[in-house]
Amino acid sequence: MHFRIADTFTDSLAKLTGEEQKAVKTTAFDLHLNPANPSFSFHKLSRARDKRFWSVRVSRDIRLIVHRTDDSLLLCYVDHHDAAYAWAERRKLETHPSTGAAQLVEIRETVEEIRVPVYVEAPEPRPATPAGGDGLFAGLDDDALLGYGVPPEWLADVRAADEDGLLALTDHLPQEAAEALLELATGGQPQPAQVGGAADAFAHPDAQRRFRVMQDVEALARALEFPWEKWTVFLHPGQRRIVEQDFNGPARVAGSAGTGKTIVALHRAVHLARSNADARVLLTTFSAPLAAALRIKLGRLVHKAPQLAERIDVAALDAVGERLYRARIGEPKLVDEDQLAGLLKAAAAEAGTDEDMRFLIGEWADVVDAWQLPDWPAYRDVRRLGRRTRLPERRREALWRIFAQVRTALAERGLMTRAVLLTRVAEQLAADAQPVYDHVIVDEAQDVDVAQLRLLAALAGSGPNGLFFAGDLGQRIFRQPFSWKALGVDVRGRSRTLKVNYRTSHQIRAHADQLLGARLTDVDGNVEDRGGTVSVFNGPAPLVRSFDDPAAEQAAVADWLRMRLAEGLNANEMAVFVRSAAELERAVAAVEGAGLNAATLDARMQLPPGQVAVATMHLAKGLEFRAVVVMACDDEIVPLQSRIETIADEADLDEVYATERHLLYVACTRARDHLLVTSGDVPSEFLDDFAAAR
């Protein structure tokens, strides 16, 4: 007998309490071992339109909805008695007449009785309406809509849908149909669904995304253990076209948070490795913790093909550089931050200057060391992109004397900076006839620095499909902007933007988008148009709350966390973020006030089970949670006052404010379903923008 689980089952399971989930999992295991066991209490649902729906008793009030035939058992849904029965009475399992894919279809005749929560406070910017009527899809005939996987009984509703009702409508449709309509609404041209030729409707690619065959108990255990994370490695059709596209030079995929850029990067690496058995593939990013997260996600993606995973090197860029340096040059001796600061301070004191140390460190890191400027003429003439403070020639000359002395001191001690190490490796690689890797895929590319990009250009060359970047200018929080073209990496004409958000609810995304502009432009003139992005699901509106003092804020956050627990969320599905380490104590106190344990994350990003993650906004990068609190958004904390006080030129304020907005955006978009943003003093000016969603 075929034993399958549907994504609707794993989604509904995640909404139950921990004890209820344990009981459901026990029942699921027993069903898998012996579905004919007479101890099971199967009840036929007399009011269900699909007569193959049955309920299975889990506990006094919990019911498991299954679809049963002579040769298959499908776990469809689980909930409290009345809710589970109501779900089954509004669904049927059928094979789509055009695509041949198995679908769980909501019965159209009863949709008027279904209360669909519409959380949208105000409409999104309206996409262009096709010709042929008032609805978004009025110009599409039945064959076209059926080709996208729309169930026949929903054709009239789809054709009549307008912008305001689109999200509510897609909640009722199979995933492939909802995705195609959302892509059409944002100006895309989705490919029609694949027409299945197999006799088994569950073998269709679209069916396989929502129905999974459980070959054994171990497979079932994995599926039940991580139901909410299943989306993290699934490739949606709009993303697949980018994954499989051939590019004749460096290419980039962009998109706002939650649109699946990391998913595209993962699948791109696997696609290129699978396409050529001899290909050498590097999947990389700018930091070690993010590289570790990529390694975990890649493991989920290729767990059935371990030999494929062995051919994909997953490592942080700096680690790759150090490894190649040791292999080609020798053991590096890197200067640490404290040593470098001491050398700069000593050189400045000897020069008799009163330059601010934070400015000196930034000028060294972002200009002199990053671009490996060898002498005074090079520093005099360099375009200081990203460093907006105006420096007349006389001041530059004084600064160069400081930097030249630091370079000499480093050489005398046999020390080098990370930028020197990466540059030397890049120079060595440039002399090789054969690149080290055939393909390099870079995630979170917006935070790659000058030296890392120089290494990337040398690692894979400029050949077809050599370099592929995934990133979002709106999430640049670690690096100053600089010209990629100046280092020979030109993605113009080979940039693609994802528009459908699969991770963050419409309401959270709409509010977070207010922190950034609709169009972001990099130094080379590449534009990321963020307008028209849509989310595939609704949720409650994020809350913005201001309090008179931190104690009142902590108490309110504790209450909010307790409410999420009462709704069935687990502790490890929640997180609290703050701007800097100085506010971590406030976050920990709020979590403990809710009776929960707080796990303060560090660079290793290890989250013990059963604890609420607490971290700074910088460490939020790459994480996802069902519920997030962003605390301590006070006036002098976001943006951080100490950063503003270092500004020597008004022109630099724009860059500081931009990156501070990016930080808040990153923290807020870690939330999937629930978001609370709070302040315990005068609130940050950014909260006015965040609260005013379109």
Secondary structure, DSSP 8 states (H G I E B T S, - for coil): -EEEEEHHHHHHHHTS-HHHHHHHHHHHHHHHH-TT-TTS-EEE-TT-SSTTEEEEE-SSSEEEEEEE-SSEEEEEEEEEHHHHHHHHHTEEEEE-TTT--EEEEE-GGGGGG-------SS--------SSSSSTTTT--HHHHHHTT--GGGHHHHHH--TTTHHHHHTTS-HHHHHHHHHHHTT----------SS-GGGSHHHHTTEEE--SHHHHHHHHHSSGGGGGG---HHHHHHHH---SS-EEEE-STTS-HHHHHHHHHHHHHHH-TT--EEEEESSHHHHHHHHHHHHHHSTT-HHHHTTEEEEEHHHHHHHHHHHHT----B--HHHHHHHHHHHHHHHT----HHHHHHHIIIIITTTT--SHHHHHH---TT--S---HHHHHHHHHHHHHHHHHHHHHT-B-HHHHHHHHHHHHHT-SS-S-SEEEEESGGG--HHHHHHHHHHHTTSTT-EEEE--GGG--SS----SGGGT---TT-EEE--EESSS-HHHHHHHHTTS-SEEE-TT--EEE-TT-EESS-----EEEE-SSHHHHHHHHHHHHHHHHHTT--GGGEEEEESSGGGHHHHHHHHHHTT--EEE--TT----TT-EEEEEGGGGTT--EEEEEE---BTTTTTTHHHHTT-SSTHHHHHHHHHHHHHHHHHHTTEEEEEEEEESSSB-THHHHHHS--
